[in-house]
Amino acid sequence: MLRGFLGLLSSKPQQPVGPDGRMPLGDHLRELRARLLRAVLVFIAVFIGSLFFYEELLALVMRPYNDAREVLGQSVETKAYVKGATGPLLLQLKLCAVAAIVLTSPYWLYQIWAFVVPGLHRHEKKWSRIFAAVAGPLFLAGVAMGYYVLPKGLEVLIGFTPAAMENLVEFGEYFSFFTRMLLVFGVAFEIPLFVVMLSLAGVVSGKTLGKYRPWIIVGTFIFAAVATPSTDPFSMLMLALPMLVLFLAAEILARLIDRFRGRKRAATEWADDELSPL
């Protein structure tokens, strides 16, 4: 039984792999099954381990709310609560599950990468490696920015509570707001990277980006205003300004790519008076 289970975890193809990474459909499915099982097993192990650090994880998630409550002081009465008899258990499971997904992301992203790479051409593998190396730090930078901005957004939102009322924050709703806010910032920081990848693919040029720069600036502020779960201008600016800096860097890189591509094209063209080897 153990040998059969270990066989399920093996992604070794049963048929010879072609020089271009091609393999039969059955081997593809077996590889996909093996990589999914590995990712699930690692997730379960990290999830069980995170249960022992539940208090620390809870303190990390609640810190933005506590900071906002401290700034508000006596002007607004606000408390966090858990709803229902099963609420505390669901809270612990949900929080540890999200932590396990984040902590195991390098592993399951690698499994996706290892499954896709054999089917790519050599130049596609080169650019996809660059994308994989830059995408992770950019996403983490966006998440860190969202975590930094979150207390200010909560302060503004909770500050709308009338003086005669008390604000009760249900943790399930707060945690959804928390994850959505961090996810929006993380994904937003990836958008300029996609622009650079489109430039490398020849879809977008640096000259085109410069031509539409005013519309990109307006669109960035509109996106930031719509995407941020909070309604305060501070959160919008803290999302829009770094995105504009990244877009400017993407435009500069796109222009450098265009210049390099033009020089390469000029080097491969024959002059009018040059003798062709044919």
Solvent accessible surface area in square Angstrom, and as a share of the most:
residue,aa,sasa,rsa
1,M,220,0.98
2,L,128,0.63
3,R,211,0.77
4,G,47,0.46
5,F,81,0.34
6,L,99,0.49
7,G,41,0.39
8,L,66,0.33
9,L,34,0.17
10,S,55,0.36
11,S,26,0.17
12,K,167,0.71
13,P,44,0.28
14,Q,128,0.57
15,Q,94,0.42
16,P,122,0.76
17,V,69,0.40
18,G,26,0.25
19,P,151,0.95
20,D,76,0.39
21,G,13,0.13
22,R,183,0.67
23,M,32,0.14
24,P,60,0.37
25,L,131,0.65
26,G,31,0.30
27,D,2,0.01
28,H,58,0.26
29,L,102,0.51
30,R,81,0.30
31,E,12,0.05
32,L,69,0.34
33,R,104,0.38
34,A,0,0.00
35,R,33,0.12
36,L,104,0.52
37,L,52,0.26
38,R,58,0.21
39,A,19,0.15
40,V,76,0.43
41,L,72,0.36
42,V,47,0.27
43,F,59,0.25
44,I,76,0.39
45,A,65,0.50
46,V,43,0.25
47,F,43,0.18
48,I,89,0.45
49,G,30,0.29
50,S,7,0.05
51,L,55,0.27
52,F,163,0.68
53,F,123,0.51
54,Y,32,0.12
55,E,119,0.53
56,E,108,0.48
57,L,33,0.16
58,L,43,0.21
59,A,57,0.44
60,L,83,0.41
61,V,10,0.05
62,M,27,0.12
63,R,124,0.45
64,P,1,0.01
65,Y,2,0.01
66,N,58,0.30
67,D,57,0.29
68,A,1,0.00
69,R,95,0.35
70,E,139,0.62
71,V,98,0.56
72,L,25,0.12
73,G,37,0.36
74,Q,162,0.72
75,S,80,0.52
76,V,14,0.08
77,E,93,0.42
78,T,7,0.04
79,K,116,0.49
80,A,40,0.31
81,Y,88,0.33
82,V,59,0.34
83,K,132,0.56
84,G,54,0.52
85,A,106,0.83
86,T,88,0.51
87,G,9,0.09
88,P,75,0.47
89,L,107,0.53
90,L,105,0.52
91,L,21,0.10
92,Q,52,0.23
93,L,71,0.35
94,K,92,0.39
95,L,4,0.02
96,C,0,0.00
97,A,28,0.22
98,V,48,0.27
99,A,14,0.11
100,A,0,0.00
101,I,88,0.44
102,V,89,0.51
103,L,116,0.57
104,T,6,0.03
105,S,27,0.17
106,P,94,0.59
107,Y,72,0.27
108,W,84,0.29
109,L,95,0.47
110,Y,120,0.46
111,Q,10,0.04
112,I,96,0.49
113,W,69,0.24
114,A,16,0.12
115,F,59,0.25
116,V,73,0.42
117,V,22,0.13
118,P,43,0.27
119,G,61,0.59
120,L,48,0.24
121,H,121,0.54
122,R,216,0.79
123,H,110,0.49
124,E,65,0.29
125,K,52,0.22
126,K,104,0.44
127,W,83,0.29
128,S,25,0.16
129,R,130,0.47
130,I,73,0.37
131,F,56,0.23
132,A,54,0.42
133,A,70,0.54
134,V,59,0.34
135,A,17,0.13
136,G,33,0.32
137,P,83,0.52
138,L,34,0.17
139,F,66,0.27
140,L,114,0.57
141,A,47,0.37
142,G,0,0.00
143,V,36,0.21
144,A,62,0.48
145,M,49,0.22
146,G,0,0.00
147,Y,52,0.20
148,Y,149,0.57
149,V,0,0.00
150,L,0,0.00
151,P,27,0.17
152,K,80,0.34
153,G,0,0.00
154,L,12,0.06
155,E,37,0.17
156,V,44,0.25
157,L,58,0.29
158,I,10,0.05
159,G,37,0.35
160,F,149,0.62
161,T,21,0.12
162,P,73,0.46
163,A,108,0.84
164,A,104,0.81
165,M,128,0.57
166,E,86,0.39
167,N,39,0.20
168,L,109,0.54
169,V,25,0.15
170,E,26,0.12
171,F,12,0.05
172,G,27,0.26
173,E,126,0.57
174,Y,9,0.03
175,F,3,0.01
176,S,43,0.28
177,F,24,0.10
178,F,16,0.07
179,T,43,0.25
180,R,116,0.43
181,M,0,0.00
182,L,23,0.12
183,L,100,0.50
184,V,29,0.17
185,F,0,0.00
186,G,0,0.00
187,V,76,0.44
188,A,0,0.00
189,F,13,0.06
190,E,18,0.08
191,I,55,0.28
192,P,5,0.03
193,L,14,0.07
194,F,107,0.45
195,V,20,0.12
196,V,18,0.10
197,M,41,0.18
198,L,79,0.39
199,S,0,0.00
200,L,35,0.17
201,A,76,0.59
202,G,52,0.50
203,V,107,0.61
204,V,33,0.19
205,S,40,0.26
206,G,0,0.00
207,K,160,0.68
208,T,58,0.34
209,L,19,0.09
210,G,14,0.14
211,K,147,0.62
212,Y,106,0.40
213,R,99,0.36
214,P,84,0.53
215,W,185,0.65
216,I,42,0.21
217,I,68,0.35
218,V,79,0.45
219,G,35,0.34
220,T,5,0.03
221,F,61,0.25
222,I,102,0.52
223,F,75,0.31
224,A,0,0.00
225,A,54,0.42
226,V,121,0.70
227,A,25,0.19
228,T,9,0.05
229,P,34,0.21
230,S,2,0.02
231,T,109,0.63
232,D,4,0.02
233,P,91,0.57
234,F,71,0.29
235,S,0,0.00
236,M,47,0.21
237,L,73,0.36
238,M,43,0.19
239,L,0,0.00
240,A,0,0.00
241,L,90,0.45
242,P,26,0.16
243,M,3,0.01
244,L,35,0.17
245,V,100,0.57
246,L,42,0.21
247,F,31,0.13
248,L,95,0.47
249,A,44,0.34
250,A,2,0.01
251,E,9,0.04
252,I,94,0.48
253,L,85,0.42
254,A,0,0.00
255,R,102,0.37
256,L,91,0.45
257,I,29,0.14
258,D,40,0.21
259,R,144,0.52
260,F,136,0.57
261,R,71,0.26
262,G,28,0.27
263,R,164,0.60
264,K,126,0.53
265,R,131,0.48
266,A,65,0.51
267,A,88,0.68
268,T,97,0.56
269,E,110,0.49
270,W,144,0.51
271,A,57,0.44
272,D,157,0.81
273,D,135,0.70
274,E,90,0.41
275,L,161,0.80
276,S,51,0.33
277,P,112,0.70
278,L,204,1.02
